Amino acid sequence: MEKKQFKAESQRLMDLMINSIYTNKEIFLREILSNASDAIDKLAYKALTDDQVGISQSEFKIKILTDKDKQLLTVSDNGIGMTAEELENNLGTIANSGSRKFRKDLAAAEGTDEKDVDIIGQFGVGFYSAFMVADHITVISRAYGSDKTYQWESSGVDGYTIVEAPQRESVGTDVIMHIKPDKDEEKYQVYLESYYVKHLVKRYSDYIRYPIECLMNKTRAKEKDPNAKEGEQAGWEDYQEWEVLNSMIPLWHRPKDEVTQEDYNNFYSQNFGDMAEPLTTMRVSAEGNVSYDALMFIPSVADQEFYTRNSERGLRLYSSGVLIMDKCQDLIPEHFRFVQGVVDTPDVDLNISREMLQQTRVLQVISRNLEKKIKNELMRIQKEDREKYETFWKAFGLQIKFGLASGADRGVLQDLLMFVSSAKEKGTTLAEYVERMPEDQPYIYFASGQETEQLKKLPQAERILDKGYEILYMTDDMDDFVVQLLVGYNDKLLKSINSEDALPESEAEKARAEEKTHANSFVIDFAKECLGDKVADVRISKILKSQPVCMVADGPITLEMEKYFNRQGRGSLGYKAQRVLELNADSSVFAALKSAVIDDEDKAKKYVNLLYNQALLIAGLPMQDPTQFTEDICSLMV
């Protein structure tokens, strides 16, 4: 028996296969089972036109047998089998795919596109992944139409043999893998445990269309001996039983009228580990240049790790029912990363190991389509079931805002936003706000801060509310960033209540404001001198009505942004707001300050510091010197 050598380039590829191409050893079983499924597919296709095949669709199956004593894991199929020549071509030449050739030939014969032939194998390399866990592999195969059986055998890169073998009872192929012994941290013997084989089949090959049976090791109670004494236990016994391990037909391929919501909920909990029912279920089927099926769920709550760096998200990707990637991030945009689910497509371009995807147009098309579907579903819930939408927003509203702040298309996300407002404490959308706006209202008004109750009491809100205008209360860290990127909604600009131009001014009002500023310029200059670099400016306010003082910011960095950067430990990097102290020239407090500037500068300095610290407190900012603040108060009281 002459041992044949792999070609030099094949030897190198074999080494890569075993040591480099695949990073996850357990996928070897997926590859072997996919090959078995392809072999059955080929015979099933032949049976459509050849009455001599002699096997019905219901008889096709794949069998798995474990033998711990001999350390053998065997996968058998009753597919089309291989001749000696095909064993030579398919297993003796690495990367020569028989499945790929079959697809091409069948498509040419039927005048169809190659992608319409549903065969899993593409590259002809998956078989060799078994060498990651096996030190010796034997393949016994009898081809359809042949009365001869051949055996291919190899221990890896040193070569292979092909010999005639005792006749296999029926057509098909046995792949017999001698599993490696455990070595240090590398555990191989687990692949001989029937329970672990079951786990791998359920994980990677659950939707292969043919039954995958495994001889399972089980335990049961012994039958009670009728002659046994009272109270005597019968005991337990081990036994073996063939068990179908795979579901075969994916839930997303079953007719919709045959699937209940309970079925969807069970699938969701079993596959994604969430015991709470999903908020909603989406099912998509598309055919055309890009064909795919998708089953997606929006959770009702965010898990504990969702907003952490440890959280990995992405949809499960299947190709013709075979799991390719557990979390494919390219299938779902980041702003919808809370969506769980699966996508099954025959059109995806895989790399040689099928562990990673090529970046293709197919993924982009699917992602865009799913984004639209998710957006439409959320809008439907928003309009039809407000309580359910509020549940969604509580769980994932922050993620929507992260998406906007990260540069996502505002047209996709802006309609989903919700805020508490002065009119609707449970939350309102921008569309609902605009619909309620009085005809004379020029802007969508908002206030930013840590708590709604604090924002309701802001002195700069008074004049807006007195006009009968609604204010959106923005209390999330991301809100100021979102507003800057959003700019407006439906031709209505977003405007902070801190803005000097928040309310339009008549020419007469502008003139009076200029007059106030001019008349009190010496007070403003005095305050600036007292405060120094604590503030960027001091000015007579246009935004205060009855309250004496407030703190605002000029420039792109708002006070809330400054707080956020400080909480992130980035305050020292220069992320500071340009603070502006605004004084109400019409208040009695300002009158007292003005009088003190004229008559008692020491008292006036204390007044300025008190007003500055008062403004900090109102804005939710820390005082730099609380002790001095209290001393100033006490000194003015005596």
C-alpha positions, 0 to 999 in steps of 0.5 A: 500500500503506497502512501501518497504525498500531498502536493507541496502547496497542499502540505503547507495549506494542511499545516495552515488548516490545522494550526492557523485558519480555524481558531475555534476547534469545536467547529470541526464537527460543523464542517464534517456534518456540512459535508455529510449534508452536502453528500445527501443533497447531491443524492437527493438531487439525483433522485429527482431525475433517477428512479434507480436511486432507491431511497426516499427523502425520509430515509436520508440521515446522518449518524454520529457514534462515539467510542471512548474505548477506541477513542473514535468519533464517527460521522456516517451519511447515506449520501452520494458517496465517493469513488477512488478518483473522487477521494483522490480529487476531493481529499488528496487535493486540498481546497478542491471542493466537490460541492463547489463543482456540483453547484456549478455543474447543476446550475449549468444543466438547469440554466439557473444561477449557481447561488440557487443550488443550496449546497453548503460547501464552497472551499473544500477545506472544511474536512481538514479542520478535523485534524485539529482534534484528531491525529488520524482520520479514516474515510470509508466511502461507497459511491452511488452506482458503484459496487466498490468501497474505498478507504482513504486514510491519513495522519495529517501532513505526512500523506495519505493512502487510498485502498479498496475496502470491504464493501459498505452495505449501502452507498454513503460515507463514514468519517472516522476520527481518532481523537487526540489525547488531552494535553495540558490545557488542550481538552480533546476527549470531551468530543467523545462525550455524547452530551457534548456532541449534542451541544455542538450539533444544537449550536452549529448544525441545528438546522441542517435539513436531514436528521442527525442521530447520535447514539446517546448514553443515558440513565434510567430507573431499573424495572422493579423486581416483583420479588423485591422486599418492601422499600428496596430500591430498584436502582439505576442502569445505563443504556444507549439510545439513538436520538435525533439531535437537530431541529432541522426546520428553523423557526423562521422557515416555518409558515407564519400561521403555524408558529405561535407567539409562545413558539417565538418566546420559547425560541428567544429565551432558549437561544438568548438566555432572557427569561423575560418575554421580548417586547416585540418579535419581527420576522423578515423574508426577502428574495431577489439579488440578496435573499435572506430570512431574519427573526429578530426580537427587541428585549423588554429590559436591558441586561446588566452588561448592556451599557458596559464595554463587556457587552458584545452584540450582533445577530447570529448569522447562518448560511443555509442553516449552518451557524457561521457567526454567533455575533455578526456586528455587520448585520445590525447598526450600532444604534440598534445593537439591543436587537437579538436574533438570527439572519439566514442567507445563502448569499453571504461571502465567507472566507476560507474558514467560515469563521469570519466574513468578507466585507461584502455588499450583501451584508450592507444590503441586509443591514440597511433593510433590517434597520428600516424594519426595526425603525418601522416596528418601533414607530408602530409600537410608539403609535399603537401601544404607548405603554410598551414603547415607554418600556422600550425607551426606559431600557434602550432610549440611551442607546438611541441617543448614543447612536445620534451622538455617534453620528448616525443618520438623524433621519432614522433616529429623531422620530424615536426620541422621547423627553419629559416636558413641562406639559407631558411628564411621561414623555413626548416625542418631537413630533408630538411637541411640534404638533402642540406648539402655538402658531407664534412659538418660534423654537423647540425649547429645552433645558438641560440638567440632572433632574427634572424637578431642578429644571422646572425651577430654573430661573431662565425657564420662567419667561418661556413658560409665561409665554405658554411655551412648552420646555423639554427637560433633558436629563441624560448625559448625552442630551446636549451632544444629541441636541447639537447634532440634531439641530432641529426637527421639522424645520423647527430649531431646538433652542436652549432656554439659556440662549439670549435670542430664545425669545424674539425681540422687537426693536423697542425691546432691543433698544431698552436692553442696550440702554440697561447694559449701558446704564449699568456698565460700571456694575458689570465691570466691577463684577468682572474684576471681582470674579477674574478668570472664574467666568468668561463674562458678566452681562445684563440678562435678557433671559431672566424675568423675576429671579436675580441671577443665573449661570449660562455658557458661551461656546460649544461646550455647555455646563452639562457637557462640562459636568459630564467630562468631569465625571469621566475624569476628562476635566483636566484636558480642557473640556470647560464651559465658558461660564457667563454670569447673568444679572437681572437689572430689574431685580431688587437684588441688582439694585442693592448691588448697584448701590453697594458698588457706589457706596461700599466696595467691600460689601459689593465684593461680597454681593458679587461672590454671593451671586456667583455662588448662588448661580453655581448652586442653581446650575448644579455646579460645585462651589470653589470655596464654600467656607468663604461663601458662608463667611460672606453670608454671616458677615452681611447678617451682622 
